[in-house]
Protein backbone atom coordinates (compact mmCIF):
# COMPACT_ATOMS: atom_id res chain seq x y z
CA UNK A 1 0.00 0.00 0.00
CA UNK A 2 1.48 3.35 -0.99
CA UNK A 3 1.49 6.38 1.30
CA UNK A 4 0.18 9.74 0.23
CA UNK A 5 2.72 12.47 0.74
CA UNK A 6 1.70 16.09 0.39
CA UNK A 7 4.10 18.99 0.65
CA UNK A 8 3.04 22.58 1.10
CA UNK A 9 5.67 25.29 1.13
CA UNK A 10 4.47 28.55 2.66
CA UNK A 11 7.07 31.24 3.29
CA UNK A 12 9.66 28.86 4.68
CA UNK A 13 7.17 26.59 6.49
CA UNK A 14 6.88 22.99 5.35
CA UNK A 15 3.83 20.94 6.26
CA UNK A 16 4.08 17.24 5.53
CA UNK A 17 1.25 14.74 5.79
CA UNK A 18 1.89 11.02 5.45
CA UNK A 19 -1.06 8.67 5.11
CA UNK A 20 -3.36 10.82 7.22
CA UNK A 21 -7.04 10.73 6.26
CA UNK A 22 -8.51 14.02 5.08
CA UNK A 23 -11.36 13.73 7.58
CA UNK A 24 -10.73 12.58 11.11
CA UNK A 25 -13.05 11.69 13.95
CA UNK A 26 -10.39 11.98 16.65
CA UNK A 27 -11.39 14.12 19.59
CA UNK A 28 -9.20 16.95 20.88
CA UNK A 29 -7.62 14.80 23.61
CA UNK A 30 -6.46 12.28 21.00
CA UNK A 31 -4.27 15.00 19.46
CA UNK A 32 -2.42 16.06 22.60
CA UNK A 33 1.30 15.49 22.98
CA UNK A 34 2.40 13.16 25.76
CA UNK A 35 5.48 14.44 27.61
CA UNK A 36 7.73 11.72 29.06
CA UNK A 37 10.37 12.44 31.71
CA UNK A 38 11.37 9.06 33.22
CA UNK A 39 12.05 9.22 36.95
CA UNK A 40 15.24 7.18 36.57
CA UNK A 41 16.77 9.87 34.28
CA UNK A 42 18.00 13.37 35.04
CA UNK A 43 15.07 15.85 35.21
CA UNK A 44 15.56 18.15 32.20
CA UNK A 45 12.68 20.54 32.98
CA UNK A 46 14.81 23.07 34.92
CA UNK A 47 16.82 23.44 31.71
CA UNK A 48 13.74 24.06 29.58
CA UNK A 49 13.07 20.77 27.80
CA UNK A 50 11.55 17.31 28.14
CA UNK A 51 13.26 13.94 27.61
CA UNK A 52 10.73 12.68 25.07
CA UNK A 53 7.42 13.64 23.52
CA UNK A 54 4.95 11.22 21.96
CA UNK A 55 3.04 12.50 18.93
CA UNK A 56 -0.48 11.07 18.54
CA UNK A 57 -1.10 8.61 15.70
CA UNK A 58 -3.78 10.77 14.02
CA UNK A 59 -1.73 13.99 14.02
CA UNK A 60 -0.48 15.87 11.00
CA UNK A 61 3.08 17.05 11.43
CA UNK A 62 4.54 20.42 10.41
CA UNK A 63 8.24 21.25 10.26
CA UNK A 64 9.18 24.87 10.87
CA UNK A 65 12.44 25.94 9.29
CA UNK A 66 15.15 27.43 11.46
CA UNK A 67 14.12 30.85 12.76
CA UNK A 68 16.92 33.29 13.45
CA UNK A 69 16.87 36.55 15.34
CA UNK A 70 16.13 38.79 12.35
CA UNK A 71 13.42 41.39 12.82
CA UNK A 72 10.75 41.99 10.13
CA UNK A 73 13.24 44.10 8.13
CA UNK A 74 15.92 41.40 8.28
CA UNK A 75 18.11 43.30 10.77
CA UNK A 76 20.07 41.34 13.38
CA UNK A 77 21.15 42.70 16.74
CA UNK A 78 24.75 41.86 17.66
CA UNK A 79 23.45 40.87 21.13
CA UNK A 80 22.85 37.13 21.68
CA UNK A 81 19.95 37.61 24.12
CA UNK A 82 18.17 39.97 21.71
CA UNK A 83 18.57 37.48 18.85
CA UNK A 84 17.20 34.62 20.97
CA UNK A 85 14.17 36.65 22.07
CA UNK A 86 13.47 37.67 18.45
CA UNK A 87 13.97 34.11 17.15
CA UNK A 88 11.37 32.81 19.61
CA UNK A 89 9.02 35.64 18.58
CA UNK A 90 9.57 34.58 14.96
CA UNK A 91 8.84 30.95 15.91
CA UNK A 92 5.65 32.16 17.60
CA UNK A 93 4.63 33.97 14.39
CA UNK A 94 5.26 30.79 12.38
CA UNK A 95 3.13 28.77 14.84
CA UNK A 96 0.37 31.38 14.58
CA UNK A 97 0.49 31.14 10.76
CA UNK A 98 -0.09 27.39 11.09
CA UNK A 99 -2.89 27.86 13.60
CA UNK A 100 -0.82 25.93 16.16
CA UNK A 101 -0.62 26.51 19.90
CA UNK A 102 2.59 26.37 21.90
CA UNK A 103 1.65 23.02 23.46
CA UNK A 104 1.58 21.46 19.98
CA UNK A 105 5.37 21.80 19.57
CA UNK A 106 6.87 18.32 19.97
CA UNK A 107 10.56 19.00 19.27
CA UNK A 108 12.96 21.93 19.04
CA UNK A 109 16.47 21.94 17.68
CA UNK A 110 18.51 25.01 18.57
CA UNK A 111 21.82 26.02 17.05
CA UNK A 112 24.12 28.28 19.09
CA UNK A 113 27.30 29.94 17.84
CA UNK A 114 30.15 29.64 20.35
CA UNK A 115 27.94 28.08 23.03
CA UNK A 116 28.80 28.55 26.72
CA UNK A 117 26.89 28.29 29.99
CA UNK A 118 25.88 31.97 30.04
CA UNK A 119 24.06 31.39 26.75
CA UNK A 120 22.29 28.35 28.20
CA UNK A 121 20.72 30.60 30.86
CA UNK A 122 19.33 32.89 28.13
CA UNK A 123 17.96 29.92 26.18
CA UNK A 124 16.33 28.34 29.22
CA UNK A 125 14.63 31.60 30.20
CA UNK A 126 13.20 32.12 26.70
CA UNK A 127 12.00 28.57 26.16
CA UNK A 128 10.27 28.50 29.56
CA UNK A 129 8.59 31.85 28.83
CA UNK A 130 7.29 30.56 25.51
CA UNK A 131 6.26 27.01 26.47
CA UNK A 132 5.57 27.08 30.22
CA UNK A 133 5.05 23.56 31.55
CA UNK A 134 4.55 22.06 28.05
CA UNK A 135 8.29 21.83 27.39
CA UNK A 136 9.07 20.13 24.07
CA UNK A 137 11.88 17.66 23.55
CA UNK A 138 14.93 19.71 22.59
CA UNK A 139 18.45 19.36 21.28
CA UNK A 140 21.08 22.09 21.47
CA UNK A 141 23.78 21.97 18.79
CA UNK A 142 26.85 24.19 19.30
CA UNK A 143 28.10 25.45 15.91
CA UNK A 144 31.00 27.62 14.73
CA UNK A 145 28.70 29.73 12.52
CA UNK A 146 25.24 29.87 10.98
CA UNK A 147 23.88 30.93 7.56
CA UNK A 148 25.16 34.50 7.87
CA UNK A 149 28.03 35.75 9.99
CA UNK A 150 25.94 38.01 12.29
CA UNK A 151 23.58 35.11 13.22
CA UNK A 152 24.24 33.76 16.71
CA UNK A 153 21.12 31.62 17.22
CA UNK A 154 18.57 29.61 15.27
CA UNK A 155 15.61 27.46 16.37
CA UNK A 156 13.61 24.94 14.31
CA UNK A 157 10.49 23.06 15.41
CA UNK A 158 8.39 19.98 14.80
CA UNK A 159 4.72 20.70 15.44
CA UNK A 160 1.57 18.56 15.48
CA UNK A 161 -1.50 20.03 13.83
CA UNK A 162 -5.10 19.31 14.73
N, C-alpha and C positions, 0 to 999 in steps of 0.2 A: 504494500500500500504506500503510495507516495504522499509526501507531506506538502501542504500548501505553504509557500513562503511568500510573504508580501513585504515589500520594503517601501517606506515612505520617508523621503528626505525633506525636512522642513527646516530651513535656516540652521543647519548644523545639528538637528535632532534626528536621530534614526529610530523609528519604531519598527520592530520586527515581530511578526506573528507566525508561529509555527503550529499548524494543525489545530488551531483554536476555532471552534464553531462561531459563525457570525452571530448567532443568537444564543444566549446562555440563560439558564434558569438558576444559576448559583445565587444564593443570597449574599448580602453584604459581608457577613461573618466568614463566608467561604473564601473571600478574597483578601483577608487580613494576613499580614506577614507574621510568622511565628519567630520570635527572638529566642535564641538558645545560648545560654551562658552556663556551661556545666560547672557544678560546684567543685569538682576535682581539678579545675583549671584556674589559673589566675583570673581575677575579676577585671575585665577590660573597661567596664563602664566609667571609672574615674578618668580614664584617658579618652573618653568620647567615642567608644565603639562597642560593638557586640561581637562575640566569638563567631556566631553563625546566624543566618537568617534563612528560614524556609519560605519559599515562594509557593503559593497555592497552585494546584494543578490547573485550574481553570483560568489563571491569570494571563493577560497579554503582557509582554515585557517590552519596555522602552529603554534604549541606551542613550544617555545624554553625553555628547562629546565633551572633552575637557574644557572647562570654563576657567579662564584666567581672570586676572584682576583688572581688566580693561573697563573703563567706564563706557557710556553709550557713544562717546566720540572716538573711542579706541585709545584714549590716553591711559598710561600706566604710572602710578605713583612709584617712586623709588623705595618707598617704605613697605616692608614685608607685611606688617599688620594691616595696612590699608589695602594692599592687594588681596589678602585673604578675605577680609570683610567684603570687598567688592566681588570677589569670585563666588562667595556664598550667596550674595545678592543676585548675581547672574544665574547661579544654579536655581535659586528660587524663582526667577523669571522664567527659566526653561520649564520648571515643574508646573508653574501656572499656565504656560502655553499648552502643556499636555493635559491640563485639567487634573493634575495629580496633587495629592496632599503630601506633606512631609513624611507621614508615617507609611507611605507607599514606597519609600526609597529602601531597597534591599541591600545595596552595596555601593560603597564609595571607594575610589582609588584616588589618592592625592599624591602629587609630585611636588617635591620641595627642593629648590636649589640650595646647596650648601647647608643641609639640615643640621641643626643642633638642638639642644634641649630647650633653649629659650623660644625657639620656633614652635616646638611641641606645645608649649603653654598657650600660645596664640591659637594654634589649630584646635586644641581641646576646647578652649573658651568658645570659639566660633561654631564648632559642630554641636556643642551642647545647647547653645542659644538657638540654633536652627532646628534641631531635632528633639530636644527635651529628653524624655525617657525612651523614646522610640529610636534608639541609636542603631544605625545600620551597621552591618559588617563593614570593615574598612581596612585598607592596606595603604601604608605610607611608603613611598618609593623615593629615597634620596637620589637626586640627579645632579650632574654638573651644570646643565643648562636646559632650557626649554626652547620652544619654537622661536622666540625672539630674545635677544640678549637682556632686555629690561624685565622679562617675566621671571618672577621668583616663586610662583605658586600656580598650580592648576588642579582642578578637581573634576572627576568624571563620575557618573552615577548610573546604576541599573535600577529601574523603577518598574513596579507592577502597575498595570492600569486596570481599572474596573470596567 
